[in-house]
Amino acid sequence: MILTTNSPEQTQAVGERLAKQLRPGDVIAFFGDLGAGKTAFTGGLARGLGIHERVTSPTYTIVNEYLTGSMPLFHFDMYRLHSADDLFEIGWEDYLQRGGVCAVEWSENVQGAFTDPIRVTITRDPCDDTRRTIEICGGERFADFSL
C-alpha cells in the first residue's frame, strides 16, 4: 500500500490508523532518510495505542518506552548500531517478549534481527518539503492491508 501525506499531522494519522491493526509482538521496521517523518509516524502509532505522552526520537537513548496505552510501545533508533548483534546486546529479545509493539527507526542497520516485520518506508518529496510518500508492506497479516 502506498499513501501520500501533505503534513506531519497527516503522517501521524496514518500511524494512528495502522496502530489499530497491531498485535503484541509486532515489529514496525522504518526506512527513510533523516527528517522523513519516522518519529511523527511513531507519534501516530502511540496515539492509536492510547498513549498520550509526547513521542520523541530515541537517538541518544536507543529506546524510549511508552507503557500507558492498550499495549506498550518500544520506540528504537538504530542509527548508532552497526549490526543485529549490537541490537541483541541491548536486550532486543526481552522487548519482543514484553507484549508490545517495537517501532524501529534506521532498521536497515539491524535487519538480520527481524522476522517478518511490517515495513514502513517514508520518502520526502524533493519539490515539496511537507509531502511524504508512505509505503506499508510486509507482515503476513498486512499483505492486503488498506487504511
Secondary structure as GFF3:
##gff-version 3
##sequence-region A 1 147
A	DSSP	beta_strand	2	5	.	.	.	ID=ss1
A	DSSP	alpha_helix	8	19	.	.	.	ID=ss2
A	DSSP	beta_strand	27	31	.	.	.	ID=ss3
A	DSSP	alpha_helix	38	48	.	.	.	ID=ss4
A	DSSP	beta_strand	63	66	.	.	.	ID=ss5
A	DSSP	beta_strand	73	77	.	.	.	ID=ss6
A	DSSP	alpha_helix	84	89	.	.	.	ID=ss7
A	DSSP	alpha_helix	92	96	.	.	.	ID=ss8
A	DSSP	beta_strand	101	105	.	.	.	ID=ss9
A	DSSP	three_ten_helix	107	113	.	.	.	ID=ss10
A	DSSP	beta_strand	118	125	.	.	.	ID=ss11
A	DSSP	beta_strand	128	138	.	.	.	ID=ss12
A	DSSP	three_ten_helix	140	142	.	.	.	ID=ss13
###
